[in-house]
């Protein structure tokens, strides 16, 4: 079994993630449906995993601090 590691986001990384999770208003035009907040959040986590070196689908929050989470590391040196 792969071991989990604790990661800490910067304030800027957390801000980008929270903005990505926000819903967008649906405007009744012929522009199509906007992306769901879940899809945007998944994309934001995937981008963050490339910066920090973890599997984005393995993220679990650390309750005490919104900047911290655990995930499976993809760095071979860990």
trRosetta pair geometry for C-beta under 8 A, 3 or more apart (Angstrom, degrees):
i j d omega theta_ij theta_ji phi_ij phi_ji
2 72 4.9 46 120 -140 131 120
3 72 7.7 132 82 -126 34 74
3 73 7.8 -8 86 21 78 103
3 78 8.0 -147 75 136 110 115
4 58 7.4 -157 -111 152 95 118
4 60 7.5 -18 -149 32 148 119
4 70 4.5 44 163 167 123 116
4 71 6.5 156 -149 81 87 8
4 72 6.0 -66 -103 -77 61 56
4 73 8.0 129 -156 -15 31 80
5 54 7.2 -140 62 -102 107 114
5 70 6.6 165 79 -150 28 76
5 71 6.7 -34 58 67 76 58
5 72 7.4 90 14 -139 86 20
5 73 4.4 31 13 -43 139 114
5 78 6.2 -64 -69 -158 149 149
6 62 6.7 46 -137 -63 107 140
6 68 6.1 -3 -173 -168 102 108
6 69 7.4 165 -149 90 61 28
6 70 5.2 -43 -92 -92 59 80
7 52 5.6 71 -154 165 139 141
7 54 6.0 -90 -42 -34 149 147
7 68 6.9 159 83 -149 47 58
7 69 5.7 -18 60 66 94 76
7 70 7.2 145 12 -109 78 27
7 71 6.1 -14 1 26 126 105
8 65 7.8 -16 -123 120 95 136
8 67 5.4 31 -161 135 78 101
8 68 5.1 -25 -100 -94 74 77
9 13 4.0 -131 -169 90 103 124
9 14 4.8 129 109 -54 131 83
9 17 7.2 -39 -156 -5 165 139
9 48 7.1 -27 -108 -153 115 134
9 52 7.8 -71 -93 -67 71 150
9 67 4.9 -138 58 -160 80 71
9 68 7.6 -152 14 -69 76 29
9 69 7.5 33 -20 9 104 103
10 13 4.6 99 50 5 77 101
10 14 7.1 -143 91 -2 41 86
10 67 7.6 31 -109 -148 3 117
11 14 5.9 -57 -150 39 31 110
11 15 6.2 35 152 -23 65 107
11 67 7.3 -44 -78 -100 51 123
12 15 5.6 -52 -146 34 31 114
12 16 6.5 31 155 -18 64 104
13 16 5.9 -54 -150 35 31 110
13 17 6.4 31 152 -19 64 108
13 48 6.1 99 -166 -120 114 114
13 51 7.5 -154 -114 89 128 154
14 17 5.6 -56 -149 37 32 113
14 18 6.3 29 156 -17 67 107
14 66 6.2 91 -147 125 138 101
14 67 5.6 -73 -59 -103 139 71
15 18 5.9 -57 -147 38 29 108
15 19 6.3 29 155 -18 64 108
16 19 5.8 -55 -147 37 29 111
16 20 6.4 32 154 -22 63 107
16 44 6.5 178 132 -150 89 117
17 20 5.7 -56 -151 34 29 113
17 21 6.7 26 153 -20 63 108
17 41 7.3 58 -170 -140 77 76
17 44 5.0 144 -119 145 62 135
17 45 7.2 66 -129 -70 110 65
17 48 6.7 6 -79 -49 114 144
18 21 5.7 -57 -150 33 34 112
18 22 7.2 49 151 -39 62 94
19 22 5.9 -40 -161 4 38 117
20 40 4.7 -163 176 147 82 99
20 41 5.7 139 117 -91 102 47
20 43 7.0 -140 -169 73 135 91
20 44 3.7 146 78 -54 169 143
21 37 5.3 53 -173 -176 52 104
21 40 6.7 -177 -88 94 30 104
21 41 4.5 47 -96 -85 83 109
21 44 7.3 -86 -46 31 75 150
22 37 6.6 -137 99 -118 12 113
23 37 4.9 -61 -77 -54 67 120
24 34 4.7 -108 71 158 125 166
24 35 7.9 63 19 55 126 67
26 33 7.5 -22 -126 -136 107 67
26 34 6.6 -139 -99 12 68 111
27 31 6.9 28 79 32 106 130
35 39 4.7 -114 -179 82 103 126
35 40 5.3 118 113 -52 123 93
36 39 4.6 96 57 5 84 101
36 40 7.1 -154 92 -1 45 86
37 40 5.7 -58 -147 42 34 110
37 41 6.0 36 154 -23 68 107
38 41 5.7 -55 -146 37 29 112
38 42 6.4 32 155 -21 64 104
39 42 5.7 -50 -148 33 31 113
39 43 6.6 31 153 -18 62 104
40 43 5.7 -54 -151 36 33 112
40 44 6.4 35 151 -20 65 106
41 44 5.6 -54 -148 36 33 113
41 45 6.4 33 154 -17 66 103
42 45 5.8 -54 -148 37 31 109
42 46 6.3 34 152 -22 64 106
42 56 7.4 105 -164 139 64 129
43 46 5.6 -53 -148 34 32 115
43 47 6.5 34 152 -19 64 103
44 47 5.8 -52 -150 34 32 111
44 48 6.4 31 151 -17 64 107
45 48 5.5 -56 -147 40 34 112
45 49 6.3 40 152 -27 66 101
45 56 4.2 128 134 -162 99 113
45 59 6.2 -111 -152 -7 132 151
46 49 5.7 -47 -149 28 31 114
46 50 7.1 33 151 -19 60 99
46 56 4.8 -93 -88 -6 51 172
47 50 6.0 -53 -161 29 35 111
47 51 6.9 30 146 -15 65 105
48 51 5.5 -56 -153 37 40 112
48 52 5.9 1 162 8 74 115
48 56 7.0 118 66 -107 86 108
49 52 6.4 -72 -131 54 28 87
49 53 7.2 146 -179 -37 60 3
49 54 5.2 -107 -133 69 86 66
49 55 6.6 34 -145 -140 139 9
49 56 3.9 -100 -37 -57 141 94
49 71 7.7 -123 -110 149 99 160
49 74 7.4 68 176 5 100 133
53 73 6.1 21 129 -159 96 79
53 74 5.1 -139 -174 59 69 86
53 75 4.4 38 165 -48 143 96
54 58 6.9 -122 164 64 98 107
54 59 7.2 93 124 -77 132 83
54 71 3.8 71 175 103 137 132
54 72 6.3 132 -162 74 82 45
54 73 5.6 -54 -102 -106 76 42
54 74 6.0 175 -109 -1 16 90
55 58 4.2 55 86 7 107 117
55 71 6.0 -168 55 171 66 105
55 72 4.5 1 24 67 118 102
55 73 8.0 -48 -5 2 81 3
55 74 6.0 123 -51 -55 72 104
56 59 6.3 -17 -166 -24 45 113
56 71 7.5 -8 -102 -149 24 146
58 71 4.7 114 94 -154 94 77
58 72 4.2 -3 105 9 169 98
59 69 5.2 7 -162 158 94 140
59 70 7.5 145 -151 79 47 43
59 71 4.7 -22 -90 -85 58 113
60 69 6.3 159 77 -169 40 87
60 70 5.0 -16 61 61 96 92
60 71 7.1 167 17 -74 68 59
61 66 7.6 -25 -152 -125 115 52
61 68 7.8 93 -169 95 59 65
61 69 5.3 -55 -112 -110 39 91
62 65 5.6 -1 98 51 112 82
62 68 3.9 -30 43 106 137 106
62 69 5.7 -147 -6 -92 85 32
62 70 6.5 101 -60 -23 93 85
64 68 7.4 2 71 51 82 130
65 68 4.3 55 84 14 111 110
73 78 4.5 29 105 23 155 165
75 78 4.8 94 83 -18 100 104
